[in-house]
Amino acid sequence: MTTADIAGWIAPAATALAAIMTAANLGARVTGWGFVVFLIGSLAWSTVGASTGQTNLLATNGFLTIVNLIGIWRWLGRQARYEQGAARAVQASAARPAPDLLTYGRLIGAQVSDQAGQIVGETIEVLVDCESHRIAYVVIRSGGLGGVGERLRAVARQDLTIGSQGIVLALSHDGFERLDDWVPEAPPPLPRAAAAA
């Protein structure tokens, strides 16, 4: 088996695996390693292009090699450093007699449970009040499969308890189910306290 034959098997396998790793959005480290696997794929494709005289394949993957190196720097270097710094700040806040800290980034994808401890969904977005600089709503996704049949609800901050272990609704499960669907193009409803004022 020639080098081109081996590269011909590595290239599509690495490209497919890297695409899954980056599309899964499992954090900076996994995304960064996805770009490492993409780099292996682009180098393998370049080998195939050079071995078979396909200049277009070689040129395209030469450019993609540069893109993958930037991705590695971005996700395994810079972004990972940001996330590590935030994680250290969260750990330090837990060890001090001060309010615990939690990064906004950790809120996205956090599990949300009801008062009985049953998981009702996960957060997909956090909306911040620009005047007070505080969380106004958390958008929670529930139900469905792969985005089909899911429901999105914007839950007001006062209806949530946010902690380092996740988010707990101050609503019952039935109360959560009765909330209107959130339409991304429209503003969420006013918080109950503001609506009553």
C-alpha positions as CSV (number, residue, x, y, z in Angstrom):
1,M,0.0,0.0,0.0
2,T,1.4,3.4,-1.0
3,T,1.6,6.6,1.0
4,A,-1.2,8.0,-1.2
5,D,-3.4,5.0,-0.5
6,I,-2.9,5.4,3.3
7,A,-3.6,9.1,3.0
8,G,-6.6,8.4,0.9
9,W,-8.1,6.4,3.8
10,I,-7.0,8.8,6.6
11,A,-8.2,12.0,4.8
12,P,-12.0,11.2,4.7
13,A,-12.0,9.6,8.1
14,A,-10.2,12.5,9.8
15,T,-12.4,15.0,8.0
16,A,-15.6,13.3,9.1
17,L,-14.5,12.9,12.7
18,A,-13.3,16.5,12.9
19,A,-16.6,17.7,11.5
20,I,-18.5,15.8,14.3
21,M,-16.2,17.1,17.0
22,T,-16.5,20.8,16.0
23,A,-20.3,20.6,15.2
24,A,-21.0,19.0,18.6
25,N,-20.0,22.3,20.3
26,L,-18.7,20.5,23.5
27,G,-16.4,23.3,24.6
28,A,-13.1,24.9,23.7
29,R,-11.0,21.8,24.2
30,V,-13.1,19.4,22.0
31,T,-13.5,22.0,19.3
32,G,-9.7,22.7,19.4
33,W,-8.9,19.0,19.1
34,G,-11.4,18.9,16.3
35,F,-9.3,21.4,14.4
36,V,-6.2,19.2,15.2
37,V,-8.0,16.3,13.5
38,F,-9.1,18.6,10.6
39,L,-5.4,19.5,10.2
40,I,-4.5,15.8,9.9
41,G,-7.3,15.5,7.3
42,S,-6.1,18.5,5.3
43,L,-2.5,17.2,5.3
44,A,-3.7,13.8,4.2
45,W,-5.8,15.4,1.4
46,S,-2.7,17.4,0.4
47,T,-0.7,14.2,0.2
48,V,-3.4,12.7,-2.1
49,G,-3.4,15.8,-4.2
50,A,0.4,15.9,-4.5
51,S,0.6,12.1,-5.2
52,T,-2.1,12.2,-7.9
53,G,-1.2,15.4,-9.6
54,Q,-4.4,17.1,-8.5
55,T,-3.2,20.7,-8.1
56,N,-6.7,22.0,-7.1
57,L,-6.9,19.4,-4.3
58,L,-3.4,20.3,-3.1
59,A,-4.1,24.1,-3.2
60,T,-7.4,23.9,-1.5
61,N,-6.1,21.8,1.4
62,G,-3.0,23.9,1.6
63,F,-5.3,26.8,2.4
64,L,-7.4,24.7,4.8
65,T,-4.2,23.7,6.6
66,I,-3.7,27.5,7.4
67,V,-7.4,27.7,8.5
68,N,-7.0,24.7,10.8
69,L,-3.9,26.1,12.4
70,I,-5.8,29.3,13.1
71,G,-8.6,27.1,14.6
72,I,-6.1,25.3,16.9
73,W,-4.7,28.6,18.1
74,R,-8.2,30.1,18.6
75,W,-9.7,27.1,20.5
76,L,-6.8,25.3,22.2
77,G,-4.9,28.5,22.9
78,R,-6.9,31.7,23.4
79,Q,-10.5,30.4,24.2
80,A,-9.2,27.6,26.4
81,R,-7.2,30.1,28.4
82,Y,-10.3,32.3,28.8
83,E,-12.3,29.3,30.0
84,Q,-9.6,28.2,32.4
85,G,-9.4,31.7,33.9
86,A,-13.1,31.8,34.4
87,A,-13.1,28.3,36.0
88,R,-10.4,29.4,38.4
89,A,-12.4,32.5,39.4
90,V,-15.4,30.3,40.0
91,Q,-13.4,27.9,42.2
92,A,-11.8,30.8,44.1
93,S,-15.2,32.4,44.8
94,A,-16.4,29.1,46.3
95,A,-13.4,29.1,48.7
96,R,-14.0,32.7,49.9
97,P,-16.7,34.1,52.2
98,A,-18.2,36.0,49.3
99,P,-21.0,35.3,46.7
100,D,-20.3,32.4,44.5
101,L,-19.5,33.2,40.8
102,L,-20.8,31.5,37.7
103,T,-19.9,32.4,34.2
104,Y,-22.6,33.2,31.6
105,G,-21.0,30.6,29.4
106,R,-21.7,27.9,31.9
107,L,-25.4,28.9,31.8
108,I,-25.8,28.0,28.1
109,G,-26.5,24.3,28.0
110,A,-27.1,24.0,31.7
111,Q,-29.8,21.6,32.8
112,V,-32.9,23.0,34.3
113,S,-35.0,21.1,36.9
114,D,-38.3,21.7,38.5
115,Q,-38.9,21.9,42.3
116,A,-39.2,18.2,42.5
117,G,-35.7,17.7,40.9
118,Q,-37.1,16.5,37.6
119,I,-35.1,17.7,34.5
120,V,-37.4,19.9,32.4
121,G,-34.9,21.1,29.7
122,E,-31.7,23.0,29.2
123,T,-30.9,26.7,28.7
124,I,-30.1,27.9,25.2
125,E,-29.9,31.6,25.8
126,V,-29.6,34.2,28.5
127,L,-31.2,37.7,28.1
128,V,-29.7,40.6,30.0
129,D,-31.4,43.8,31.0
130,C,-29.2,46.5,29.5
131,E,-30.1,49.1,32.2
132,S,-29.6,47.0,35.3
133,H,-27.0,44.7,33.7
134,R,-28.8,41.7,35.3
135,I,-30.2,38.6,33.9
136,A,-33.8,39.2,32.8
137,Y,-34.7,35.9,31.3
138,V,-33.3,32.5,30.6
139,V,-34.6,30.7,27.5
140,I,-35.2,27.0,28.1
141,R,-35.5,24.3,25.5
142,S,-37.6,21.3,26.3
143,G,-39.0,18.2,24.4
144,G,-38.4,17.3,20.8
145,L,-35.5,15.5,19.1
146,G,-32.8,17.3,17.3
147,G,-34.7,20.5,17.3
148,V,-37.9,18.9,15.9
149,G,-40.9,19.3,18.2
150,E,-38.9,21.2,20.8
151,R,-40.5,24.1,22.8
152,L,-38.7,27.3,23.8
153,R,-39.8,29.2,26.9
154,A,-38.4,32.4,28.3
155,V,-38.5,32.2,32.1
156,A,-38.1,35.4,34.1
157,R,-35.1,35.6,36.4
158,Q,-37.2,35.7,39.6
159,D,-38.7,32.4,38.6
160,L,-35.3,30.7,38.7
161,T,-32.6,29.8,41.3
162,I,-29.2,29.8,39.6
163,G,-26.4,27.9,41.3
164,S,-23.1,26.2,40.5
165,Q,-25.0,22.8,40.1
166,G,-27.6,24.1,37.7
167,I,-30.8,26.0,37.5
168,V,-33.9,25.2,39.5
169,L,-37.4,26.6,38.6
170,A,-39.3,28.4,41.2
171,L,-42.3,27.2,39.2
172,S,-43.9,23.8,39.4
173,H,-43.5,21.5,36.4
174,D,-47.1,22.3,35.4
175,G,-46.5,26.0,35.8
176,F,-43.5,25.7,33.4
177,E,-45.5,23.7,30.9
178,R,-48.2,26.5,30.9
179,L,-45.7,29.2,29.9
180,D,-46.2,30.6,26.4
181,D,-43.7,29.6,23.7
182,W,-40.9,32.0,23.2
183,V,-40.7,33.4,19.7
184,P,-37.1,34.5,19.0
185,E,-38.3,37.4,16.7
186,A,-40.5,38.9,19.5
187,P,-39.5,40.3,22.9
188,P,-40.3,38.0,25.8
189,P,-43.2,38.9,28.1
190,L,-42.6,41.3,31.0
191,P,-41.6,39.7,34.3
192,R,-44.5,39.1,36.6
193,A,-43.4,41.8,39.0
194,A,-43.2,44.4,36.3
195,A,-46.4,43.4,34.7
196,A,-48.2,43.7,38.0
197,A,-46.8,47.3,38.6
